[in-house]
Amino acid sequence: MGGRWTVETGLVEARFWRREDGRVHCYLCARHCRIPEGGIGFCGVRKVVDGRLYALNYGRIVTLNVDPIEKKPLSHFMPGALVASIATAGCNYACQYCQNWDISQRRRVEEPYTPPEYVVEEAVRRGASGISYTYNEPTIFAEYAMDVMALAHSRGLFNTWVTNGYMTVEALGEISRDLDAATVDFKGHGDRAFYRKYIWVKDAEDIFESLREMKRRGIFIEVTDLVVPVKEGLREESFERLVKFVYDELGPDTPLHFLRFHPDYRMMDVPHTPVGLLEKYVEKARSMGLHHVYIGNVWGHPYEDTYCPGCGYKVVDRYGFYITRFELDRHGRCPKCGYKLNFILRWRGVEAPVLIDTGS
């Protein structure tokens, strides 16, 4: 295992840090915290003790659930699979609308230690095909995630992250070794003013760079954009920049999900995103060349479904996190025109459960 957890100290030395000018520079995420002796980084879970950086949340998971992979959302990677989902306390964002604020904005670690082996064994026992690192930002529990991911691969399980992408390329180089797929979450189209006001992050530039690096390293990518109905979250130029980036640098077959906002945490006075606005965004993103654009958090909407880019035939019906009809063959081809869609239906010789369920 990469961590150095001991019963005596309860501490695991972190990765991705160096000493600079009498402080510890944490370069795991794009905040680049410079932490003095005894201090804790912005995330609340990385502390300097005797001149070294420790991950206070190593193995201190707050939950272990089994979810449909579509909940992440990953609509094109191993559809129909179940994933064991884990999280810890803390986050490198301060989203004012966070639906998981009770864990992400917590700045204390209280949970008992859970060995990586236990997570993997539970995933296997509960019939999961993979493990998802989610609910809070997995970057801030990278040491633990990396140890779990290596064990997961050894047991034939895949690994997916639900991440804000606000990490360094240097750290991603190590994280990516056992990472198979990622949902990268933008908020407010990645608008700079939105990020500064509602997330306390200077801008989204490091996220774009993380996506480029994930693409270079062969990680399967889906992108989400939480549409928050405030002026900073609805700028047309930011919307167009995000869609153009996905088209130009990730490819027109990359799935893009526009997610409906609901009031939470410190933004209870902001209304739900109008469904008509989400529909407008889907239609515009498609007109800009993207093939797979979806609406999220609106169950039963026709924009949850997948259509063949070649002939327009509906090949997948969904209702929320569940697939109700799947007509692609095991190579991901449309039954009407033979177009090969951007789906991962086999991982290391294991077929996606939806193929087994439908006999495709």
N, C-alpha and C positions, 0 to 999 in steps of 0.2 A: 504494500500500500504506500502511496505517496505521502500520507500524513504521518505525523509523529505524535499521535495521541497517547497520553499516559493517564492512568488512573490517578496518579499523584497530582498532576497539574490540571488535567482537563483541557489542556491546550494542544493545538496542532500548529506547527510552524507553517505559515503561509508560503505560497509561491509568489512569484512576480513582484519582487520588491528589491530595492537596493538602498544603501545608505548614501545620502547626499547632504553635505553641509550640516551635519549634526542631526539630521532628521531622517526618517525612513520615507522613501518615495515608493508608494504603491502604484504600480503600473498595470494592474489587472484591468481596471476600467478606465474610461476616457476622462474621468475626473482628475486622475493623477494626484491623489491626495499626498501632501507632504506632512507626515505625522510626527509630532514630538514624543519624547519619552512619556509613557503612560497615557498617551492620547489614543483616540479611536477615530477611524475614518468616517466619512460622511455616511457610509452604509450602515454604521453602527455595530459591525461584527468583525472588524479587523483592528487589532490593538497592538501597540508597541510595548513590549515588556523586555527590559534589559537589553535594549538596542536591537531587538529582533521583532518581526511582525508575525502575529499569530491570528489564525482564523478561529474566532470564538464559536462559530456556528458549525464547525466540522462535526457531522453526524447528528446534529441536534435538529432532526426533522420535526416539523409541526404537523405533518399529515402524510398519509400514504393511502391514496384512493386508486381505484381502477376505473378509468374513463374510456369512452369511445375516442379513438384518435381524432375523429371529426370535431371533437370539442376544442381542440387546441388552437385554431382549427388547422388540421392538415386534411385536405380533401382529396389530394392526388397521391399521397404516399401511403401505401399499404392500407387501402380503404377497408373498413369493416373491422380493423384490428382493435384490440383492447390494449391500453397502456397503463402501467402502474405510474402514478403521478406523485412526485414528492416536492417538498418545499421546505425552506427554513425561514426564520425571522430575518428582517432587514431588507434593504434595497438601496441601489445607487440613484434612484429617482425619488422625487417627492410629489408624485401626481396628486393633485388636489381633488381628484374624482375617483381615486383608486377603489375598486370593489373588494380588494383584498387588503385594505389598509390596516386591518387588525394584526396582520403578520408583517406586511411589507414596511409599515411605518413604525413598527415596534423597535425600540432600541435597547432591548434586553434579551438575553438568551436563557431560557428556563428549562428547556426540554431535556430529558435524559438522552444519553448516547445510544445511537442505533448503528451497529456495524454495517458497512457496505454489503457484506454477505447476506445480512438479513433482508435488505431491500430486494436483492436479486432473487433470493429464495421465495420471498412472498410474491414477487411478480410471477414466477414460474407456478407457484402453488395456486394462484388465483386465475391462471389461464391467460395472462397477458402475453402479447407478442413482443412488447418492447417496454422501455421506461421513458417517461417524459419528465423533464425537469422544468417546473412551471409554478404558477400561482404567485411567487415572488420572482425576482430576477435571478436566474441560475448563475450568472457570472459571479455573484458575490459568494456563492458556495462552490466555486469552481474546484477547489481541492477535493472536496467530497464527491462532487459530481464526476470528476475524472476517475476517481477510484471505483465508483459504482459503474461507470460506463465501461471500463476495462473488464470488470467481472461480468457485466451483462453480455458483452460480446463473446466472452468465453463460454457462456451458457446459451448462445444462439439467439439472444435478444438484441433488438436494435435500440438506438438512442435518439431521442428528439428533444430539442430545446424550444421553449417558448420564451423568447428573449427580446429585450428592447434594443439589442445590438450595440449598446453603448459600452463597448469593450475595446481593448487595444488589439491591433493586428498581431503584436508580439505574443500576447496571451492566447489569442485565437489560434496561432500556429500550433500550440500544444493541445488546446481544448479540442481542436478539430480531428485529432487522431482517431477518436472513437465516436465522433458525432456524425450521424447519418442524415438527419433532416432537421430543419429549423423553421419555425414560424417567427418572422421578425416583425415586431409591432411598431408601427409609426402611430403618432397621435397628432391630430390636427394637421394632416398632410405633411408633417415634418416642418411646419412653419417656425421660423426662428423666434418670432414674438410669442407664439403659443408656448414653445418650449421654455422660454425664459419666465413667463408669467405663471404657468400652470404646472410646470415640472421642475423648475429651478435647475435647468440645464442650458448652457449657452446657445447651442444649436444642434442640428442633427447631422453635421458633416461626418462625424466619426461613425455614425450608423451606415451612411452610404459606403464608407470605406470598408466597414466590416462585411457588408453584403458583397462587395467586389471580391474580398478575400475568400468568403464562403464559396462564391461561384468558382473561383480559381481552384479551390480545394475539393470540388466535386460534391459539396453538401447540397442535398435537395432543399430548395427554398420555396416557401410560400410567404407572401407579404400581407400584413393586415394594416388597415388605417382606421383608427377610431375617429369617427366624425363627431366632434363636439360642437354643438350649435352656439358658439360664441364667435365674435367677429374675427379674432385671431386664428380660429380653427377652420375658417371657411374661405380663406383667400384663394382666389382662382389661380393666381400664379404659382402658389405652392402646390395646389392640386396638380396642375399641368406638369410642374417639375418632377413630382413624384412619379406620375404615370409615365412620363418620358424616360425617367431613369430606369424604371422596371423594363420598359420596352427595349431601350438601347443597350443596357448593360446586363440585364438578367435574361432577356428574351421574351418575345410575345406570348410564349406558352406558359410563362410563370403565373401561377394563380395569384390574384389580388382580391382581397376581401375588404369591403367597406362595412365597418361594424357600427351598429346603432349604440349610441351613448344612452345611459340611464342615470338619473341623479344618484349620487352617492358621496359619502365622506364629507368633504367641505364644499361641495357644489350641489347641494340639494335644491337650490333655487334655479338651476338650469334645467330646462325641459328635455324630454326625450328627443332624439334626433327625428325630424319628420321623415317618414318612410319615402315620401315623394322626392326628397333631396337625395337619399341614398340611391333611388332609382335613376335619378338624373346623372349621378356620378358613374354608376355602372354603364349607362348608355354612352356617356362621353368617353370613358376609358376604352370601351369597345370600339368607338369611332376612331380612337387614336391608335388602334392596332392590337390591343391586348385580346387574347382569345378566351381567357377564363377569368371572368370578373364576377364576384359574388357579393350578395348582401348577407351579413351575419347578424345574429340576435333578432331576427324577424322570422320566426318559425312558420313554415308553410308557404313562404314567398316563392314564386317561380324563379327568382334569381338565386335561389339556393342550388338549382339544378345545373347539370353540365350538358352543353351542347357541342356537337362535333364541329370544329372549325372548317372542315372540308365541305360538309353538305347541310349543316344546320340541324341534323337529327338529334333529338334529346336522348343521350346515352345513359345518363344517371339521374334518377329521381331521389331527392332527399327530403326529409322532414326533420329540421333541426340537426341533431347529431347523428341521425339514423338514415341509412340507405334503404329505400323501399323498392328500388328497381335498378339493376346494373346490367348493361348490355354489351360492354366491351369484352372482347375475347382476352385470353391470358397474355396476349402481346400488346394489349391496349388499343386494338384497332376497332374502328367503327364497323358495325355489322352491315351498314348500308353502302358505304363508299370505300371502306378499307383504310381510311385516314388513321395514322398512328397518333394517338393523343399522349400528352405528357403525364403519364401515370407511372408510378413505381408499383408494380403488382407482384414483384418477386424480390426478396431480399435474402441473399446468401442461400439460395435454393429453397427458401420457404415462400409459399404463395400467399398472397393477401387473402384473408378469410372470406372476403366477398366472392372470390372466385370459387372457393370450396362450397360456399352457401348456395350459389346459383348454378354451379356446374358449368360455368362458362369455359 
